[in-house]
Amino acid sequence: MTRRNSESNNILFLIGAGPHRNDNHRRLPKAFADQGWRVEVADHASLHLDRGIVKAADTDLDECDLIWLLGFGERRSFLDRAQLLRRIDRGRFVNVIDAYTYLHGKLAFLEHLPETHAGSDAARLIERLDDRSDWIVKPSGTSFGQGVARIRNNADGRDTIRRTIHEQGFAILQRFVESAAEGETRCLVAGGKVIGCYRRLPKTGEHRANLATGATAAPHTLSTEEHTLAQTIATELGAVGIGFAALDIAYPHLIETNIANPGGLGTIEALSEQDLAPRVADAIIKRHEPTGTQA
């Protein structure tokens, strides 16, 4: 990426109109502004093609040093907007555009997931059920634990698979990880490094470790094994052009990857009184700085 002089560095955030599930839309622009960057913010819906130039509102994206999409914007127009964004040098993006389609969600980095099956044919998924453990059934396109069910290999479990596919058109079947019953660890990754984490502890009688379903956040220090797993995935993320993401881990497995607009910065600050947003901005700036050039 060609960098102009440090006094003119700018970043464009593409942000939805809301409501917002976290405060990244305020926290992250401020972190860059505090680093001396000129910050521009535009709505996803303002993206357009004007005589061959891709713009967000009045901003020419080719004039931006960095571009960061927070969220997808309106889902029905995402693929059209993604085609426009792919015209821009991928080195300008904090998270490359392809990652929002291929690497966000519950089927990314499959080699790190528990045993996983997926598809639109309920009968094929039902054939994979056995009695060695419980199973998790979940839609592929929802967040905050919506539609996630813990099932057994019985009539109710099979009906849950059929219902999920009927309602969503697609389902993921995943072997239940016993360590997930004790909670999941959310790790935040910036610039290819793990920069923070916390535990999400399910409420009594609940298998989901989402804060939206009543889970409790708690401070956490990664074990050596957890850190090795998280850093391995962080390195893989950095190698494919992802500058900021969240990993949900139930060791020894990755459960989900959030690239679009991961929460956690506010939770970590509430638990530790430490704002990690400046570290995120610093890691991303260093990642995009050409070799031999000072930020």
C-alpha positions as CSV (number, residue, x, y, z in Angstrom):
1,M,0.0,0.0,0.0
2,T,1.3,3.5,-0.9
3,R,1.3,5.7,2.2
4,R,1.2,9.4,2.0
5,N,3.0,11.5,4.6
6,S,2.1,11.0,8.2
7,E,0.2,14.3,8.5
8,S,-2.4,13.1,5.9
9,N,-3.0,9.5,7.0
10,N,-6.7,8.9,7.0
11,I,-9.1,6.0,7.7
12,L,-12.6,5.5,6.5
13,F,-15.1,3.6,8.7
14,L,-18.1,2.1,7.0
15,I,-20.7,1.8,9.7
16,G,-24.4,0.8,9.7
17,A,-27.2,3.1,10.9
18,G,-27.8,1.0,14.0
19,P,-29.0,-0.1,16.5
20,H,-25.5,-1.1,17.5
21,R,-24.7,-4.2,19.6
22,N,-21.4,-2.8,20.8
23,D,-19.6,0.6,20.9
24,N,-16.9,-0.2,18.2
25,H,-18.4,2.5,16.0
26,R,-17.4,5.1,18.7
27,R,-14.4,3.4,20.3
28,L,-12.4,2.5,17.2
29,P,-12.6,5.8,15.3
30,K,-11.6,7.6,18.5
31,A,-8.6,5.4,18.9
32,F,-7.4,6.3,15.4
33,A,-8.1,10.0,16.0
34,D,-6.1,9.9,19.1
35,Q,-3.2,8.6,17.0
36,G,-3.4,11.7,14.9
37,W,-5.2,10.1,12.0
38,R,-8.0,11.9,10.1
39,V,-11.1,9.8,10.6
40,E,-14.0,9.7,8.2
41,V,-17.3,7.8,8.9
42,A,-19.9,6.9,6.3
43,D,-22.9,4.6,6.2
44,H,-22.6,1.3,4.3
45,A,-25.6,2.4,2.3
46,S,-23.8,5.5,1.0
47,L,-21.4,3.3,-1.0
48,H,-21.8,3.9,-4.7
49,L,-20.0,3.9,-8.1
50,D,-19.7,7.4,-9.7
51,R,-18.2,7.5,-13.2
52,G,-15.9,4.6,-12.4
53,I,-14.9,5.9,-8.9
54,V,-16.0,4.0,-5.8
55,K,-17.2,6.4,-3.2
56,A,-18.8,6.4,0.3
57,A,-20.9,9.6,0.5
58,D,-18.4,12.1,-1.0
59,T,-15.2,10.2,-0.1
60,D,-13.2,8.6,-2.9
61,L,-12.1,5.2,-1.4
62,D,-8.9,5.3,-3.5
63,E,-7.9,8.4,-1.4
64,C,-8.1,6.5,1.9
65,D,-5.1,5.0,3.6
66,L,-7.2,2.5,5.4
67,I,-10.8,1.3,5.1
68,W,-12.6,-0.6,7.9
69,L,-16.1,-2.1,7.5
70,L,-17.9,-2.5,10.9
71,G,-20.6,-5.0,10.2
72,F,-22.2,-5.9,6.9
73,G,-24.7,-3.1,6.5
74,E,-28.0,-4.2,5.0
75,R,-27.7,-7.8,4.1
76,R,-29.7,-7.8,0.9
77,S,-27.3,-5.3,-0.8
78,F,-24.0,-6.6,0.8
79,L,-22.9,-8.7,-2.2
80,D,-23.4,-5.7,-4.6
81,R,-21.4,-3.4,-2.3
82,A,-18.7,-6.1,-1.9
83,Q,-18.2,-6.1,-5.7
84,L,-17.6,-2.4,-5.6
85,L,-15.2,-2.7,-2.6
86,R,-13.2,-5.4,-4.4
87,R,-12.2,-2.7,-7.0
88,I,-10.1,-1.1,-4.2
89,D,-6.6,-2.3,-3.4
90,R,-7.1,-5.0,-0.8
91,G,-4.1,-3.7,1.1
92,R,-6.1,-0.7,2.2
93,F,-8.6,-2.7,4.1
94,V,-8.2,-3.6,7.8
95,N,-10.2,-6.8,7.0
96,V,-10.2,-7.8,3.4
97,I,-13.6,-7.9,1.8
98,D,-13.5,-11.6,0.9
99,A,-13.2,-12.4,4.6
100,Y,-16.7,-11.1,5.3
101,T,-18.1,-13.8,3.0
102,Y,-15.7,-16.7,3.5
103,L,-14.1,-16.4,6.9
104,H,-16.8,-14.9,9.2
105,G,-18.9,-17.2,11.2
106,K,-19.3,-20.8,12.3
107,L,-17.6,-22.7,9.4
108,A,-14.4,-20.8,9.1
109,F,-11.1,-22.5,9.9
110,L,-12.7,-25.9,9.9
111,E,-9.6,-27.7,11.0
112,H,-9.8,-26.1,14.4
113,L,-13.6,-26.8,15.0
114,P,-15.1,-29.7,16.7
115,E,-16.5,-32.5,14.4
116,T,-18.8,-30.5,12.1
117,H,-21.3,-31.3,9.4
118,A,-23.4,-28.8,7.5
119,G,-25.9,-28.6,4.7
120,S,-29.5,-28.2,3.6
121,D,-30.5,-31.9,3.6
122,A,-31.8,-32.9,7.0
123,A,-31.6,-36.6,6.3
124,R,-27.9,-36.4,5.6
125,L,-27.3,-34.5,8.9
126,I,-29.5,-36.9,10.8
127,E,-27.4,-39.8,9.5
128,R,-24.3,-38.4,11.3
129,L,-25.9,-38.5,14.7
130,D,-24.6,-41.0,17.2
131,D,-24.8,-41.6,21.0
132,R,-21.2,-40.8,21.8
133,S,-22.1,-37.3,22.9
134,D,-24.7,-34.6,22.6
135,W,-24.7,-32.4,19.5
136,I,-25.2,-28.7,18.8
137,V,-27.5,-27.6,16.0
138,K,-27.3,-24.0,14.8
139,P,-28.1,-21.8,11.8
140,S,-25.2,-20.5,9.9
141,G,-26.3,-16.9,9.6
142,T,-27.4,-15.8,13.1
143,S,-25.6,-14.2,16.0
144,F,-25.9,-13.9,19.8
145,G,-26.8,-17.6,20.2
146,Q,-30.1,-17.3,18.3
147,G,-31.4,-20.6,17.1
148,V,-28.6,-22.7,18.8
149,A,-29.9,-25.9,20.3
150,R,-28.2,-28.8,22.2
151,I,-29.7,-32.1,21.1
152,R,-29.4,-35.8,21.5
153,N,-29.7,-38.6,19.0
154,N,-33.5,-39.0,19.5
155,A,-36.8,-37.9,17.9
156,D,-36.6,-34.4,19.4
157,G,-33.1,-34.0,18.1
158,R,-34.0,-35.1,14.7
159,D,-37.0,-32.8,14.7
160,T,-34.7,-29.8,15.7
161,I,-32.5,-30.5,12.7
162,R,-35.5,-30.6,10.3
163,R,-37.0,-27.4,11.9
164,T,-33.8,-25.5,11.6
165,I,-33.4,-26.3,7.9
166,H,-37.1,-25.6,7.3
167,E,-36.8,-22.1,8.9
168,Q,-33.2,-21.2,7.8
169,G,-32.6,-23.3,4.7
170,F,-29.2,-24.5,6.1
171,A,-28.0,-26.0,9.4
172,I,-24.7,-26.8,11.1
173,L,-24.4,-29.9,13.2
174,Q,-21.5,-30.0,15.6
175,R,-20.4,-32.5,18.2
176,F,-20.9,-31.0,21.6
177,V,-17.6,-30.0,23.3
178,E,-17.8,-30.9,27.0
179,S,-15.5,-28.0,27.9
180,A,-18.1,-25.6,26.4
181,A,-20.4,-26.5,29.3
182,E,-18.1,-24.6,31.6
183,G,-18.0,-21.6,29.2
184,E,-16.1,-20.1,26.3
185,T,-13.2,-17.8,26.1
186,R,-13.4,-14.8,23.8
187,C,-10.1,-13.7,22.4
188,L,-9.6,-10.5,20.6
189,V,-7.0,-10.5,17.8
190,A,-5.3,-7.4,16.2
191,G,-2.5,-7.3,13.7
192,G,-2.0,-11.1,14.0
193,K,-1.6,-11.1,17.8
194,V,-3.9,-12.0,20.7
195,I,-4.3,-8.8,22.6
196,G,-7.0,-9.6,25.2
197,C,-9.6,-12.1,26.4
198,Y,-12.3,-12.9,28.9
199,R,-14.5,-15.8,29.9
200,R,-18.2,-16.1,29.2
201,L,-19.9,-18.4,31.7
202,P,-23.3,-19.8,30.9
203,K,-26.1,-19.2,33.3
204,T,-27.5,-22.3,35.1
205,G,-29.3,-24.6,32.8
206,E,-28.1,-22.8,29.7
207,H,-25.7,-24.4,27.2
208,R,-25.0,-21.1,25.3
209,A,-22.2,-18.9,26.5
210,N,-23.5,-15.7,24.8
211,L,-23.8,-12.6,26.9
212,A,-27.1,-12.0,25.0
213,T,-28.5,-15.2,26.5
214,G,-27.6,-14.3,30.1
215,A,-24.0,-15.6,30.3
216,T,-21.7,-13.8,32.7
217,A,-18.4,-12.2,31.7
218,A,-15.4,-12.9,33.9
219,P,-11.7,-12.0,33.8
220,H,-9.5,-14.7,32.4
221,T,-5.8,-15.5,31.8
222,L,-5.1,-17.8,28.9
223,S,-3.4,-21.1,29.7
224,T,-0.4,-21.9,27.7
225,E,-2.4,-24.3,25.6
226,E,-5.2,-21.8,25.0
227,H,-2.7,-19.1,24.0
228,T,-1.0,-21.4,21.6
229,L,-4.3,-22.3,19.9
230,A,-5.5,-18.6,19.8
231,Q,-2.1,-17.4,18.5
232,T,-2.0,-20.1,15.8
233,I,-5.4,-18.9,14.5
234,A,-4.4,-15.2,14.9
235,T,-1.4,-15.9,12.7
236,E,-3.6,-17.5,10.1
237,L,-6.0,-14.6,10.2
238,G,-3.2,-12.1,9.7
239,A,-1.8,-14.1,6.8
240,V,-5.1,-13.8,4.9
241,G,-5.6,-10.1,5.4
242,I,-7.6,-9.9,8.6
243,G,-6.5,-7.2,11.0
244,F,-9.1,-7.5,13.7
245,A,-11.3,-10.4,14.8
246,A,-12.7,-12.3,17.8
247,L,-12.3,-16.0,18.4
248,D,-14.6,-18.0,20.6
249,I,-12.7,-20.9,22.1
250,A,-13.7,-23.9,24.1
251,Y,-10.3,-25.6,24.4
252,P,-9.1,-27.5,22.5
253,H,-11.5,-26.2,19.8
254,L,-12.4,-23.0,18.1
255,I,-16.2,-22.5,18.1
256,E,-16.6,-19.4,16.0
257,T,-14.8,-16.6,14.3
258,N,-16.2,-13.0,14.3
259,I,-14.7,-10.7,11.7
260,A,-17.5,-8.4,10.8
261,N,-17.8,-6.4,14.0
262,P,-16.8,-8.4,17.1
263,G,-17.7,-7.2,20.5
264,G,-15.4,-7.5,23.5
265,L,-13.6,-4.2,23.9
266,G,-16.2,-2.8,26.1
267,T,-16.5,-5.9,28.2
268,I,-12.8,-6.1,28.8
269,E,-12.7,-2.5,29.9
270,A,-15.6,-3.1,32.3
271,L,-13.7,-6.1,33.8
272,S,-10.2,-4.6,33.9
273,E,-10.6,-0.8,33.5
274,Q,-8.3,-1.2,30.5
275,D,-9.3,0.2,27.1
276,L,-7.6,-2.0,24.4
277,A,-8.8,0.2,21.5
278,P,-5.5,2.1,21.4
279,R,-3.6,-1.2,21.2
280,V,-5.9,-2.3,18.3
281,A,-5.3,0.9,16.4
282,D,-1.5,0.7,17.0
283,A,-1.3,-2.9,15.9
284,I,-3.3,-2.2,12.7
285,I,-1.2,0.9,11.9
286,K,2.0,-1.0,12.3
287,R,0.7,-3.9,10.2
288,H,0.0,-1.6,7.3
289,E,3.1,0.6,7.6
290,P,5.5,-0.1,4.7
291,T,8.9,-1.5,5.8
292,G,11.3,1.2,6.8
293,T,8.6,3.8,7.2
294,Q,7.7,5.2,10.6
295,A,4.1,5.5,11.6
